[in-house]
Amino acid sequence: MKVAYVTAHYPSNAMSERYLEPEVRALADLVELTVVPTQPLKLFDFGVYGSALSEFSREPGKVAGLFGKVIFAHGRLHARATNVLAFPRGLVLARDIRRNKIEHIHAIGLGIPSTVAFVASQLTGVPYSIGIHEHEMPTDGLTAQKLSNAKFTRTVSSRKCRDLQALVPAAAAHCLVVRAGVRVPERAPDPPRRRIPRILAAGSDPGDLLNVLSQMRDRGYTFSCDLVSDSVPARVQRLMQAYRLRGRAVLLGPVAFDKVVESLADGEYDVFVLASGDPRDLQEDMPVLALQAMATGVATVAVQGASLDEVIDAGSGYLVAPHDVQGLFAVLERLVLDSGLRNRTGQRGRARVLNGFEIDRTTRELARRLYGPADLAYVSPLTAIGTRR
């Protein structure tokens, strides 16, 4: 089966959607996959316009009618303008679908990718589905139409499926839950015997974590912390200086997903912290890095938000309320001081991911939905196109 996997930026800008990496790689073993990034949108993108014009010339009346649906859809002016800019990319995708005999379109998110998929599907008759990985769902005037016309809408959590059904009741029957997944190593690394525990932190706002680390330093605890942050580096550096964490914490900046996974799998860290002061800052509904840390047997701590409570249950990790600095301090204090607790938490977290979030299982379930009633057949990875392997 040939599938177009429509994204916002990945893989042209893998950092912005690095959580898609495990699924793209696994799905490319099951279908012939072409990854189609749709952004950035440009007002004067003559290459796109030229290709779109050739598609317009095939069925000008049909294209014009579809454009009317897009431009006159209810919604904020900004959303309508964005959909208008996305429309030519939908025409280009329709052309590519015919040329490459694509059989299904899977769009990531309710924003631009699903608009592009909707347009291409309307013009070609090829079915499409929508995958929602985001914590916050962007909506526009086309949302109800896009959801109602989709073959199905996949969410990675039960919570998000309920949110979607409340948003568009007509789409309730099309919603299904297929968890996000990660690769679980065949064996967890042996528990490290380090005198100084190592912490890996990732997230959009490490301010509360840095506060906690400064308190732990003041109490004489030994530790080191590496921060992987997409925040403005200057701001994080200023916070590190203000809390006098030089020698204790290092800002690595944005790091490729593969590099983070490799470090976790190699046993370089004892504790993983998903740091966010405000749960609304979480981009993913089910943060893949937290799953990956658990999969490698690293004790995991996260700020409550998104659908993390569907991942981390009693004993498999720790959830802390937003801005609960003392709560975060209490958890990290225990983990830094007690290597046995770290190991037990890591083992339970790994078992939790293995039983419900293993990438082969979750991706195979998604592929079944893409195929529909047909039998699922493996495709050689060598035939997959458009992916970074």
N, C-alpha and C positions, 0 to 999 in steps of 0.2 A: 504494500500500500504506500502511496506517495502522499506525504503530508507537508503542508507549508505551516511552519511554526512562526507566527507573527509576533514580534516583540517591539518594545519601544526603542531600545538601544542595543541590546545584546545581539551579536557578539562584537559589533563595531565599537561599543564602549562597555566592555564586560564588567567594569567596576560598578556601574550603576544598577546592574541586575545580576550580580554574581550569584545570587541565590538560585538562578535558573540552571547553573552549570551542571549540577548532578543529574537533573532530569533530562536535559538536552543530551548528555552523553549516553544515558541509559536508554532513552527513547530511540536514539539513532541505531541501536542494536535490534529494534523491533519493527521499525518502519523505515522507508526511504525518506529522510528528513531534510528539508530545506529551511534554514533559519532566515527569516526576512525581517531585518530591522526597519522601522518606519520613521525614525527621527534621526537628525533634526529636520523639522519642516522649514522650508524656505519659501518666501514669497515669490522669488524669482528663480526657480529651479528649472531651467530650460530643458535639461535632460529629461526630467520627469514629465514636464509638460509635453515634450515631443512624443514620448511613448504613450502618454495618455491620449493625445490627439488621434493617434492611429486606432486606439480602442474606441474612441468616440465615433470615428468614421464608420465603424462596423454597424452600430445601431444607434444613430444619433437621437432618435425619438425616445428610446428606452433610457439612454444615458441622461438625457435632459429631464425626463420624468423623475428619475432617481435623484438627480441633483436637486430638484425641487423639494423632494422629501427631506433632504439633508438641510438645505438652507432655510426652510420654513418650519423646521421642527421647533417646538417650544423649548425655551431654555434661556440661560444668560447669553448675552451678546458674545462674550469671550468664548464660551463653549461652542456656539454656532460658528464663529469665525474659525476656530480650530478645526472643526469638522469640515468646513469648506476647504481649508488648506490640505486636509488629509484626503479629500475626495480624489484628486489626481493619482495619489498613490494606490487607491483602491482600483482605479482603472489599470494602472501598471500591473498590479497583482493579478487582475483578471486576465490580462494578456499573457502573463507568465504561467498562469494556471493552464491555459489552453496549450501553450507551447510545450510545457513539461508534463502535461497530463496529470496534474495534481488532483487527488481524489478527496482530500479533506483539508480544511483550514482550521488551525487551532490558534486562537488569538489570546495573548496574555494581557488581561486587564480590561476594564470597562472604558478606558480612554481611547486614544488614537488607534492602537492596534485593532480593537474590536470594530471601530468605524471602518477601517480599511478592509477588514474581513467581511463585514456586512455588505459593503459596496461590491466587492469582488464576487461574493456569493450570489447577490441579486442579479448580477450580470451573467454569471456562468452557470448557475444552478448547482454548483458544488457546495455541499453542506459545510457548515462551520460550527465550531464550539468555542466557548470562552472559558479561560482558566483564570480564576481570581486568587492571586497570591498576596495581594496588598492588604495591609491593616485597614487603611481608610479607602473606601470605594469612591472614586471620582464618578460623578454622574452628569449627564447632559440631557438635552431634549430627545435624543435618540435612544436613551437607555432602555426604555420599555420595548421599543421595536427590536433593538439588538438582542435583548434577552428572549423575547417571544419567538423570534425567528431562528434562534440558535438550536442546533440539534440537542445540545445539553450545555449546562453551565457547571463547571467543576470548581468547587471551593476546596481549600485545604483544611478546613475546620468545620465542625458542626455549627459553631456560633456564627460563622460568616454565612453559612447556608440559610440559617434562620433570618439573619439580617437581610439577605437577598430576597427571601420570600416575603418579608414584610414590605420591602421596597417595591417589588413588582409581584403581586399575588398571582398574576397570570402566568408567571414563569416558574411557579412553585414546583410543578411537576417535572421541570427540566433540570432542577438542581440536584447535584449529587456530590458527595464528599469523597474525595480521593486525597489522602494525606500527602503532604510534602515528604520527601524521602531523602536519605543520604546513604552513602556506601558505608557499611559496617565492616571494619577490618576483620579478617578471619580470627585473629586473636588480639586481645588488648595488650599493649606494652606492659612489661613487668613494672610493678610499682617502683618509682624512682626512690633512691636512697640519698636524697639531697639534704644537706643540713639546712639550706635556705630554700623554702618553698618558692616556686615560681608561679606567678599569676599572669594569665593572658586576659586582657579586657578588650572588648569591642563594643561599639555603640556610638550614637550620635552626640551624647552629652555625658562625658565622664566626670562632671563636676562633683557630684555626690561621692563617687568612688574615690576621687582624689582627696576629698575631705576625710573619708574613712581611713585611707592609707596614711594620712598625716597623723591621725589619732593613734593608729597602730604603731607608727614609728615612735611617737612620744612615749608610748608605754614600753618601748624596748623590744618589740617583736621584730624578728628578722624575716625579710621577704624581699622579693624583687617583682616588678610588674612591667610587662610590655603592653603598650596601648596601640591597638589598631583602630584608628578613628578617621572617619570621613569629615569630621568637623574642621573648622578653620584652624590650621596648625598653630597660628600665632596665639589664638585664644587659649588653646590647651596648654601651650608652653607657658603662657602667663600664669595660668592656674597652678601649674607644676612649680613655678618659681615662688608663687605666693604661699604655697603649702610646704615649700622647702623640701622637695622630693628628689632633688638631684642625687643620683647614685642609687635611688630606690625605684624610680619609675622612668621609663624611656618611651618616647613617642615614636612609633614606627611609621605612622601615617597610613595612607591607604596601602593595603597589601593584597596581592592577587589571591583569590580564593584557594587555588591549588597550594600556594605556599603556606597558608594558614592550616589547611588540612594536613599537609605534610608534617608541619611542626607538631600538631596535636598527635598524629599517628606515631611519631617518633618518640613520644613520651617526654617532650621538652617542657611540658607544663603540668602543674599539679592541680590548678584551679582555673576555671574559665568563668568570667563575669560578663554578662551582657548588660552594659551600662547605659541607662537612659533615664534622664531626670523626669521626662514626661512620656508616658506610654504612647501619646499621639505622635511622637517622633519616630516610632518604630515603623519602618517601611514595610516589613513583611508581616503577614498575619501569623505565620508560623516560622520564626527565624531559623534559617537553615544552619547558621554557624553554631547556635546553641545545640541543635540536633547533632551536628557533627562532633562537637566536643563530647557530648554524652556517648555517642557511638564509639569513641576512642577510649572510653573509660575515665574521662577527666571529670572531676566533681564540678558541677555547673550551678551557677547562681544567676538569677535574672530578675529584673524589675517586672512586677506584674503588669500585664498589658497584652493587647492583641489576643491571641488564643493560646498563650503559653500554658494556661492551666489545663489544656487538653494534652499537653506534652509532659510537663513536669508534675508528677504526682508524689504522694508521700514517700519519702525515702530515695527517690530517683534524682533529686536536686532540690534547690531552694528557690522560692519565689518571695520577693520582698516588695512591700508597697512603695509606690512612687514617692521619692523624697523622704523616705524613712531612713535617715542616716544612721540612727542608732540600731535599727533593725538590721541594716546591711553590715554595720560594724560587728554585731553579735554573731552573725553567720560567718563572716570572714575570719573573725577571731577564732572561732571553733575549728574552722577548716585549716587555718595556718598552724594552729597548735597541735592538732590531732591527726597524725598521718593515717591512723586506722580508720577514722571517720571519712577522710578523703577517699580512701580506697573502697570502703563499703558504698559510699555514695556513687563513686564512679562505676562500680560494678552493677549497681541497680539501675543507673542511668543507661548503661550500655544494654542491659537486658530489656529495658523499656523501649529503646529504639529498635532493637533487633526484632521485637515482637509486634511492632506496629508501624514503624517508619523506615523500614529497609527499602532502599531505592529500587531494587529489582521487583519487589512485590508491589510497591505503589505504582511504578511505571507500567508494569504489566497490566494492572487494573485500568490505568488510563488508556493504554493501547487497545484493550478489549472494547472500551467505549468508542474509541475512534473507528474500530473495525465494524462495530455493530454486531449482528448475529453471526457474521462470518468467523471461521476458525482463525485463531491467531497463529501466524507463522513467523519464524525468526528470519531476519534479513541479515546477510553478512555485513559486518561493520564497514567493509571496504566499499559497499555500494552507497553508504550514507553520504550525502553531499551537504555542503553549506554549514558544516559544524567544525568546531575546533576539537580535535581528538588528541 
